[in-house]
Amino acid sequence: MNTTTKIIGGFLAGAALGVATGLLMAPDSGKRTRRKIMDKSKEVGDQVAKSVAKTLEGVKSTYNQKVDELANIGKASIETVREKVKP
């Protein structure tokens, strides 16, 4: 896991804990507090899902670039060997 992912994860976890603590300490009825917690939980869950999707896209992109680089190196090596083997 890279540093950026750790920082984003820590930030989101801290934000979720802060929101939950604030809601639990607020002078609202139990029903209203539960609804607020559910709404905020969904909101934080959506943010986490977006962050994970963005990170996965970055990983996929990097992976595809490396595969393409290795394929090009392999093709170049094969061509070099073919040229050397020709009579």
trRosetta pair geometry for C-beta under 8 A, 3 or more apart (Angstrom, degrees):
i j d omega theta_ij theta_ji phi_ij phi_ji
1 5 5.0 -116 -173 84 90 132
1 6 5.9 107 132 -57 115 90
2 5 5.2 96 59 9 72 103
2 6 7.2 -135 103 -5 38 91
3 6 5.6 -57 -150 37 34 112
3 7 6.3 34 155 -20 68 105
4 7 5.7 -54 -148 35 31 111
4 8 6.3 28 156 -15 66 106
5 8 5.9 -55 -146 39 30 108
5 9 6.1 30 156 -18 65 110
5 55 5.8 73 -103 -125 108 142
6 9 5.8 -57 -145 40 28 111
6 10 6.2 28 157 -18 64 109
7 10 5.8 -56 -146 38 28 110
7 11 6.3 29 155 -20 63 108
8 11 5.7 -55 -148 36 29 112
8 12 6.3 25 157 -15 65 107
8 51 5.5 175 157 -162 135 136
8 55 7.9 -164 63 -62 153 124
9 12 6.0 -58 -147 39 28 107
9 13 6.2 27 156 -18 65 109
9 51 7.9 166 -74 131 60 145
10 13 5.8 -55 -143 38 29 110
10 14 6.1 29 157 -17 65 108
11 14 5.8 -58 -148 39 28 110
11 15 6.2 28 155 -20 64 107
12 15 5.6 -52 -144 36 31 112
12 16 6.3 33 156 -21 65 105
12 44 6.7 132 -173 -164 94 96
12 47 6.3 -177 -126 113 117 117
12 48 5.7 122 173 -85 155 87
12 51 6.8 -118 -53 4 148 163
13 16 5.8 -54 -149 35 30 111
13 17 6.4 27 154 -16 64 106
14 17 5.8 -56 -147 38 31 109
14 18 6.2 32 155 -20 65 108
15 18 5.7 -56 -147 37 30 112
15 19 6.3 29 156 -18 65 106
15 44 6.8 175 104 -116 105 113
16 19 5.9 -54 -147 37 29 109
16 20 6.2 28 155 -18 64 108
16 40 7.8 145 -136 144 67 104
16 41 7.8 65 -146 -112 107 59
16 44 4.7 90 -96 -152 101 160
17 20 5.7 -55 -144 39 30 110
17 21 6.2 30 157 -19 65 107
18 21 5.9 -55 -145 37 28 109
18 22 6.2 28 157 -18 63 109
19 22 5.8 -58 -148 38 29 112
19 23 6.3 26 156 -18 65 108
19 40 4.9 -170 153 179 137 145
19 44 7.0 -163 42 -55 150 129
20 23 5.9 -58 -148 37 29 109
20 24 6.2 23 158 -16 65 110
20 37 6.6 56 -123 -128 77 98
20 40 7.4 -174 -71 102 61 138
21 24 5.9 -60 -145 40 29 107
21 25 6.1 17 160 -11 65 114
22 25 6.1 -66 -143 42 26 103
22 26 6.4 40 155 -40 63 102
23 26 5.7 -44 -149 12 31 118
23 28 8.0 -43 -168 33 69 129
23 33 5.8 132 163 -156 93 83
23 36 4.9 -175 -138 110 124 123
23 37 5.4 158 124 -73 156 79
23 40 6.6 -145 -48 13 145 151
24 33 6.8 86 -104 -170 43 129
24 37 7.8 51 -61 -80 79 121
26 33 6.8 171 69 -105 102 100
26 36 7.8 -17 52 72 146 167
28 32 4.3 -109 165 92 120 122
28 33 4.8 153 84 -59 112 85
28 36 7.1 84 68 -5 163 139
29 32 4.6 87 57 12 84 105
29 33 6.8 -151 91 -8 40 89
30 33 5.7 -58 -145 38 29 112
30 34 6.2 30 158 -20 66 106
31 34 5.9 -54 -149 34 28 110
31 35 6.5 28 153 -18 62 106
32 35 5.7 -54 -150 35 32 112
32 36 6.4 33 152 -19 65 105
33 36 5.7 -53 -148 36 32 112
33 37 6.3 33 153 -20 65 105
34 37 5.6 -53 -148 36 32 112
34 38 6.4 33 153 -20 65 104
35 38 5.7 -53 -148 35 31 112
35 39 6.3 30 154 -18 65 107
36 39 5.7 -55 -147 38 31 111
36 40 6.2 23 158 -12 66 109
37 40 6.0 -59 -143 43 28 105
37 41 6.0 33 155 -25 64 109
38 41 5.6 -55 -145 34 27 114
38 42 6.5 28 156 -18 62 104
39 42 5.9 -55 -154 34 29 110
39 43 6.5 29 150 -19 63 108
40 43 5.4 -53 -147 37 36 115
40 44 6.2 33 156 -15 69 104
41 44 5.9 -54 -144 40 29 106
41 45 6.1 33 153 -22 63 109
42 45 5.5 -55 -145 38 29 115
42 46 6.4 33 154 -22 64 103
43 46 5.8 -53 -152 32 29 111
43 47 6.6 28 150 -17 62 105
44 47 5.5 -53 -150 36 36 113
44 48 6.3 36 152 -20 67 104
45 48 5.7 -52 -146 36 32 111
45 49 6.3 34 154 -20 65 106
46 49 5.6 -53 -146 36 31 113
46 50 6.4 31 154 -18 64 105
47 50 5.8 -54 -149 36 31 111
47 51 6.3 31 152 -19 64 107
48 51 5.6 -56 -148 37 32 112
48 52 6.2 31 154 -18 66 106
49 52 5.8 -54 -145 37 29 110
49 53 6.3 31 155 -20 64 107
50 53 5.7 -54 -146 37 30 112
50 54 6.3 31 154 -20 64 106
51 54 5.8 -54 -149 35 29 111
51 55 6.4 29 153 -17 64 107
52 55 5.7 -55 -147 38 32 111
52 56 6.2 32 154 -19 66 106
53 56 5.7 -54 -146 37 30 111
53 57 6.4 34 153 -22 63 104
54 57 5.7 -52 -151 32 31 113
54 58 6.7 32 150 -18 62 104
55 58 5.6 -55 -155 34 34 113
55 59 6.5 33 150 -18 67 104
56 59 5.5 -52 -146 36 36 112
56 60 6.2 38 154 -20 67 104
57 60 5.7 -51 -146 36 31 112
57 61 6.3 33 154 -21 63 107
58 61 5.7 -55 -148 35 30 112
58 62 6.4 27 156 -16 64 107
59 62 5.9 -57 -148 39 30 109
59 63 6.1 32 154 -21 65 109
60 63 5.7 -57 -146 37 29 113
60 64 6.2 27 157 -18 65 107
61 64 5.9 -55 -146 37 28 109
61 65 6.4 30 154 -20 63 106
62 65 5.7 -54 -150 34 31 113
62 66 6.4 28 155 -17 65 106
63 66 5.9 -59 -151 37 29 108
63 67 6.4 29 153 -19 66 107
64 67 5.7 -52 -145 36 32 112
64 68 6.3 33 155 -19 64 106
65 68 5.8 -57 -151 37 30 111
65 69 6.3 31 152 -20 65 106
66 69 5.6 -51 -146 35 33 114
66 70 6.3 30 156 -15 65 106
67 70 5.9 -56 -147 40 29 108
67 71 6.2 32 153 -21 64 107
68 71 5.6 -54 -145 36 30 113
68 72 6.4 30 156 -18 64 106
69 72 5.9 -58 -152 37 29 110
69 73 6.4 28 152 -18 65 106
70 73 5.6 -52 -146 37 34 112
70 74 6.2 37 154 -20 66 105
71 74 5.6 -54 -148 37 31 113
71 75 6.4 32 153 -19 65 105
72 75 5.7 -50 -145 36 32 111
72 76 6.3 32 155 -18 64 106
73 76 5.8 -56 -148 38 30 111
73 77 6.3 32 153 -21 64 107
74 77 5.7 -55 -148 35 30 112
74 78 6.4 31 154 -20 65 105
75 78 5.7 -53 -149 35 31 112
75 79 6.4 31 153 -17 65 106
76 79 5.7 -54 -149 37 32 112
76 80 6.4 35 152 -22 64 106
77 80 5.6 -53 -148 34 32 114
77 81 6.4 30 154 -17 65 104
78 81 5.8 -55 -149 37 31 109
78 82 6.3 34 151 -21 65 107
79 82 5.5 -52 -146 35 32 115
79 83 6.4 34 155 -21 64 104
80 83 5.8 -54 -151 34 30 111
80 84 6.5 23 154 -14 64 108
81 84 5.8 -60 -148 40 32 108
81 85 6.0 26 157 -19 68 113
82 85 5.9 -61 -141 39 27 108
82 86 6.6 43 157 -39 63 97
83 86 6.1 -39 -153 10 29 116
